[in-house]
Amino acid sequence: MRQNARMERVLGIGGYFVRAADPAALTAWYRECLGLDGDEHGQWRQGPGPTVFAAFEAGTDSFGSPAQQVMLNFRVRDLDAMLAQLRAKGADVAEETQDMEGVGRFGWVTDPEGHRIELWQPADPADADAGA
C-alpha cells in the first residue's frame, strides 16, 4: 500500500509515562535494575534499533493483569544475563521465556508498581547491539 507523500508521520516514540504511587522510587528501580539512566527531566537516549508498535486482542494475557492496557518492551543484548541481573536484585521475574523464530527471545519482569515489562533479545544481533 503506497502512503500519501504529503501525510505527516510520527518520528518515533517521544516518551512513555506511567502513574506511580512513588515516582522517585519507581524511577530509581528502572535506573538500578534496567540501567535506564535518564537525566533530571527523564530524557534517555536509547540506542538505534527496531521499535515495534502492535495492537493485541483485548483478551490477551501477554500484559499480565487484565487491567494493564499497554506493555513497555525493552530491547536487550543478552536476555539471560538481564534476567539473571534482575533476579539478583530481587525483581519479580517470570520463570518462562518465549522464543519466536526470526523475531527473537522474550522474557518478562514486573516493576515494583505492578507494571509488567517485556524484554526482547532480537533474533538479529545487530538490532540488539546497535546501542551497545
C-alpha atoms as an extended CHARMM CRD file, in Angstrom:
* protein
*
       132  EXT
         1         1  MET       CA              0.0000000000        0.0000000000        0.0000000000  PROA      1               0.0000000000
         2         2  ARG       CA              1.5080000000        3.3220000000       -1.0520000000  PROA      2               0.0000000000
         3         3  GLN       CA              1.4830000000        6.0800000000        1.5730000000  PROA      3               0.0000000000
         4         4  ASN       CA              0.3640000000        9.5960000000        0.7410000000  PROA      4               0.0000000000
         5         5  ALA       CA              3.6380000000       11.5500000000        0.3100000000  PROA      5               0.0000000000
         6         6  ARG       CA              2.0490000000       14.6350000000        1.9200000000  PROA      6               0.0000000000
         7         7  MET       CA              0.9600000000       12.8210000000        5.0630000000  PROA      7               0.0000000000
         8         8  GLU       CA              2.8080000000       13.9470000000        8.2070000000  PROA      8               0.0000000000
         9         9  ARG       CA              4.2340000000       10.9870000000       10.1360000000  PROA      9               0.0000000000
        10        10  VAL       CA              5.4790000000       10.4600000000       13.6680000000  PROA      10              0.0000000000
        11        11  LEU       CA              9.2560000000       10.1560000000       14.0290000000  PROA      11              0.0000000000
        12        12  GLY       CA              9.4200000000        7.7180000000       16.9040000000  PROA      12              0.0000000000
        13        13  ILE       CA              8.3240000000        7.2570000000       20.4770000000  PROA      13              0.0000000000
        14        14  GLY       CA              8.8440000000       10.5160000000       22.3430000000  PROA      14              0.0000000000
        15        15  GLY       CA              8.0550000000        9.2120000000       25.8050000000  PROA      15              0.0000000000
        16        16  TYR       CA              6.3630000000        6.5660000000       27.8630000000  PROA      16              0.0000000000
        17        17  PHE       CA              4.5880000000        7.7000000000       31.0010000000  PROA      17              0.0000000000
        18        18  VAL       CA              3.2700000000        5.6370000000       33.9030000000  PROA      18              0.0000000000
        19        19  ARG       CA              1.3260000000        6.5060000000       37.0220000000  PROA      19              0.0000000000
        20        20  ALA       CA              3.1880000000        5.6370000000       40.2020000000  PROA      20              0.0000000000
        21        21  ALA       CA              2.4100000000        5.8140000000       43.9060000000  PROA      21              0.0000000000
        22        22  ASP       CA              6.1000000000        6.6540000000       44.4490000000  PROA      22              0.0000000000
        23        23  PRO       CA              7.5620000000        8.1450000000       41.2310000000  PROA      23              0.0000000000
        24        24  ALA       CA             11.0490000000        8.6540000000       42.7010000000  PROA      24              0.0000000000
        25        25  ALA       CA             11.2990000000        5.0310000000       43.8760000000  PROA      25              0.0000000000
        26        26  LEU       CA              9.9860000000        3.6870000000       40.5760000000  PROA      26              0.0000000000
        27        27  THR       CA             12.4320000000        5.8540000000       38.6070000000  PROA      27              0.0000000000
        28        28  ALA       CA             15.2650000000        4.5650000000       40.8200000000  PROA      28              0.0000000000
        29        29  TRP       CA             14.1670000000        0.9470000000       40.1970000000  PROA      29              0.0000000000
        30        30  TYR       CA             14.3200000000        1.4360000000       36.4110000000  PROA      30              0.0000000000
        31        31  ARG       CA             17.7610000000        3.0440000000       36.7330000000  PROA      31              0.0000000000
        32        32  GLU       CA             19.1910000000        0.4570000000       39.1520000000  PROA      32              0.0000000000
        33        33  CYS       CA             17.6270000000       -2.6960000000       37.7040000000  PROA      33              0.0000000000
        34        34  LEU       CA             17.4440000000       -1.9570000000       33.9790000000  PROA      34              0.0000000000
        35        35  GLY       CA             20.1380000000        0.6890000000       33.5550000000  PROA      35              0.0000000000
        36        36  LEU       CA             17.6730000000        3.2710000000       32.2380000000  PROA      36              0.0000000000
        37        37  ASP       CA             19.6710000000        6.3640000000       33.1570000000  PROA      37              0.0000000000
        38        38  GLY       CA             17.5880000000        9.3690000000       32.1690000000  PROA      38              0.0000000000
        39        39  ASP       CA             18.5240000000       12.9300000000       33.0250000000  PROA      39              0.0000000000
        40        40  GLU       CA             16.6810000000       15.1650000000       35.5130000000  PROA      40              0.0000000000
        41        41  HSD       CA             13.8120000000       15.5050000000       33.0190000000  PROA      41              0.0000000000
        42        42  GLY       CA             13.6330000000       11.7780000000       32.3630000000  PROA      42              0.0000000000
        43        43  GLN       CA             15.2220000000       12.0700000000       28.9100000000  PROA      43              0.0000000000
        44        44  TRP       CA             17.0230000000        8.9040000000       27.9480000000  PROA      44              0.0000000000
        45        45  ARG       CA             18.8270000000        8.4220000000       24.6490000000  PROA      45              0.0000000000
        46        46  GLN       CA             18.1140000000        4.9020000000       23.5210000000  PROA      46              0.0000000000
        47        47  GLY       CA             20.3090000000        3.0530000000       21.1020000000  PROA      47              0.0000000000
        48        48  PRO       CA             19.2620000000        2.7560000000       17.4670000000  PROA      48              0.0000000000
        49        49  GLY       CA             17.3060000000       -0.3050000000       16.5120000000  PROA      49              0.0000000000
        50        50  PRO       CA             13.8280000000       -1.5170000000       15.7010000000  PROA      50              0.0000000000
        51        51  THR       CA             10.7210000000       -0.4790000000       17.5830000000  PROA      51              0.0000000000
        52        52  VAL       CA              7.5100000000       -2.4870000000       17.2960000000  PROA      52              0.0000000000
        53        53  PHE       CA              4.0620000000       -0.9230000000       17.5010000000  PROA      53              0.0000000000
        54        54  ALA       CA              1.3820000000       -3.6050000000       17.5910000000  PROA      54              0.0000000000
        55        55  ALA       CA             -2.2150000000       -3.9130000000       18.7370000000  PROA      55              0.0000000000
        56        56  PHE       CA             -3.1300000000       -7.0580000000       20.6770000000  PROA      56              0.0000000000
        57        57  GLU       CA             -6.5230000000       -8.6870000000       21.1260000000  PROA      57              0.0000000000
        58        58  ALA       CA             -8.4040000000       -7.2080000000       24.0950000000  PROA      58              0.0000000000
        59        59  GLY       CA             -8.3660000000      -10.5600000000       25.9170000000  PROA      59              0.0000000000
        60        60  THR       CA             -4.5980000000      -11.1380000000       25.6780000000  PROA      60              0.0000000000
        61        61  ASP       CA             -2.8260000000      -12.4400000000       28.7490000000  PROA      61              0.0000000000
        62        62  SER       CA              0.5400000000      -11.1670000000       27.4530000000  PROA      62              0.0000000000
        63        63  PHE       CA              0.3040000000       -7.9800000000       29.5170000000  PROA      63              0.0000000000
        64        64  GLY       CA             -0.1580000000       -9.7420000000       32.8390000000  PROA      64              0.0000000000
        65        65  SER       CA             -3.0790000000       -8.1400000000       34.6670000000  PROA      65              0.0000000000
        66        66  PRO       CA             -6.1800000000       -7.5320000000       32.5090000000  PROA      66              0.0000000000
        67        67  ALA       CA             -6.2160000000       -4.0100000000       33.9860000000  PROA      67              0.0000000000
        68        68  GLN       CA             -2.8800000000       -3.2210000000       32.2800000000  PROA      68              0.0000000000
        69        69  GLN       CA             -3.8040000000       -1.7010000000       28.9250000000  PROA      69              0.0000000000
        70        70  VAL       CA             -0.2960000000       -1.2890000000       27.4580000000  PROA      70              0.0000000000
        71        71  MET       CA              3.0520000000       -3.0030000000       27.9370000000  PROA      71              0.0000000000
        72        72  LEU       CA              6.5010000000       -1.4960000000       27.6410000000  PROA      72              0.0000000000
        73        73  ASN       CA              9.0440000000       -3.5870000000       25.7330000000  PROA      73              0.0000000000
        74        74  PHE       CA             12.7970000000       -3.0010000000       26.0110000000  PROA      74              0.0000000000
        75        75  ARG       CA             15.4040000000       -4.3790000000       23.6000000000  PROA      75              0.0000000000
        76        76  VAL       CA             18.2620000000       -6.1780000000       25.3580000000  PROA      76              0.0000000000
        77        77  ARG       CA             21.5420000000       -7.6040000000       24.1030000000  PROA      77              0.0000000000
        78        78  ASP       CA             21.5630000000      -10.7340000000       26.3090000000  PROA      78              0.0000000000
        79        79  LEU       CA             18.1850000000      -11.8050000000       27.7110000000  PROA      79              0.0000000000
        80        80  ASP       CA             19.6090000000      -14.4650000000       30.0320000000  PROA      80              0.0000000000
        81        81  ALA       CA             22.1080000000      -12.0140000000       31.5460000000  PROA      81              0.0000000000
        82        82  MET       CA             19.4140000000       -9.3530000000       32.0250000000  PROA      82              0.0000000000
        83        83  LEU       CA             17.0110000000      -11.8050000000       33.6780000000  PROA      83              0.0000000000
        84        84  ALA       CA             19.7810000000      -13.0570000000       35.9930000000  PROA      84              0.0000000000
        85        85  GLN       CA             20.6870000000       -9.4510000000       36.8800000000  PROA      85              0.0000000000
        86        86  LEU       CA             17.0600000000       -8.6810000000       37.6990000000  PROA      86              0.0000000000
        87        87  ARG       CA             16.6740000000      -11.8240000000       39.8240000000  PROA      87              0.0000000000
        88        88  ALA       CA             19.8640000000      -10.9370000000       41.7330000000  PROA      88              0.0000000000
        89        89  LYS       CA             18.3050000000       -7.5590000000       42.5580000000  PROA      89              0.0000000000
        90        90  GLY       CA             15.1590000000       -9.2690000000       43.8600000000  PROA      90              0.0000000000
        91        91  ALA       CA             12.9210000000       -8.2560000000       40.9410000000  PROA      91              0.0000000000
        92        92  ASP       CA              9.7090000000      -10.1360000000       40.1450000000  PROA      92              0.0000000000
        93        93  VAL       CA             10.8910000000      -12.0390000000       37.0450000000  PROA      93              0.0000000000
        94        94  ALA       CA              8.6430000000      -14.5120000000       35.2280000000  PROA      94              0.0000000000
        95        95  GLU       CA             10.1170000000      -18.0070000000       35.0450000000  PROA      95              0.0000000000
        96        96  GLU       CA              9.1070000000      -18.5830000000       31.4280000000  PROA      96              0.0000000000
        97        97  THR       CA             10.7480000000      -17.1670000000       28.3340000000  PROA      97              0.0000000000
        98        98  GLN       CA              9.4820000000      -17.3480000000       24.7890000000  PROA      98              0.0000000000
        99        99  ASP       CA             11.3300000000      -17.8810000000       21.5080000000  PROA      99              0.0000000000
       100       100  MET       CA              9.8320000000      -16.6240000000       18.2320000000  PROA      100             0.0000000000
       101       101  GLU       CA             11.6980000000      -17.8210000000       15.1650000000  PROA      101             0.0000000000
       102       102  GLY       CA             13.0450000000      -14.9040000000       13.1670000000  PROA      102             0.0000000000
       103       103  VAL       CA             11.9260000000      -12.4000000000       15.8320000000  PROA      103             0.0000000000
       104       104  GLY       CA             13.9020000000      -13.2620000000       18.9550000000  PROA      104             0.0000000000
       105       105  ARG       CA             13.5650000000      -14.2240000000       22.6030000000  PROA      105             0.0000000000
       106       106  PHE       CA             11.2890000000      -12.6810000000       25.2080000000  PROA      106             0.0000000000
       107       107  GLY       CA             11.1760000000      -12.5560000000       28.9840000000  PROA      107             0.0000000000
       108       108  TRP       CA              9.1310000000      -10.5530000000       31.4880000000  PROA      108             0.0000000000
       109       109  VAL       CA              9.6270000000       -8.6360000000       34.7060000000  PROA      109             0.0000000000
       110       110  THR       CA              7.0810000000       -6.8010000000       36.8310000000  PROA      110             0.0000000000
       111       111  ASP       CA              8.1840000000       -3.4790000000       38.2800000000  PROA      111             0.0000000000
       112       112  PRO       CA              7.5150000000       -2.5540000000       41.9200000000  PROA      112             0.0000000000
       113       113  GLU       CA              4.2750000000       -0.7540000000       40.9520000000  PROA      113             0.0000000000
       114       114  GLY       CA              2.8860000000       -3.8600000000       39.1930000000  PROA      114             0.0000000000
       115       115  HSD       CA              3.5780000000       -2.9510000000       35.5350000000  PROA      115             0.0000000000
       116       116  ARG       CA              4.5880000000       -5.9940000000       33.5010000000  PROA      116             0.0000000000
       117       117  ILE       CA              7.5220000000       -5.2190000000       31.1700000000  PROA      117             0.0000000000
       118       118  GLU       CA              8.6380000000       -7.3180000000       28.2500000000  PROA      118             0.0000000000
       119       119  LEU       CA             12.3400000000       -7.7610000000       27.4910000000  PROA      119             0.0000000000
       120       120  TRP       CA             13.2600000000       -8.6150000000       23.9080000000  PROA      120             0.0000000000
       121       121  GLN       CA             16.5140000000      -10.0210000000       22.5800000000  PROA      121             0.0000000000
       122       122  PRO       CA             16.1280000000       -9.5740000000       18.7880000000  PROA      122             0.0000000000
       123       123  ALA       CA             16.9530000000      -12.5320000000       16.5760000000  PROA      123             0.0000000000
       124       124  ASP       CA             19.3230000000      -10.3120000000       14.5840000000  PROA      124             0.0000000000
       125       125  PRO       CA             22.2380000000       -9.4540000000       16.9250000000  PROA      125             0.0000000000
       126       126  ALA       CA             22.8030000000       -6.2050000000       15.0010000000  PROA      126             0.0000000000
       127       127  ASP       CA             19.3910000000       -5.0000000000       16.2300000000  PROA      127             0.0000000000
       128       128  ALA       CA             20.3360000000       -5.5810000000       19.8710000000  PROA      128             0.0000000000
       129       129  ASP       CA             23.9610000000       -4.4080000000       19.6550000000  PROA      129             0.0000000000
       130       130  ALA       CA             23.1810000000       -1.1810000000       17.7760000000  PROA      130             0.0000000000
       131       131  GLY       CA             23.0760000000        0.7990000000       21.0020000000  PROA      131             0.0000000000
       132       132  ALA       CA             25.8130000000       -1.0850000000       22.8840000000  PROA      132             0.0000000000
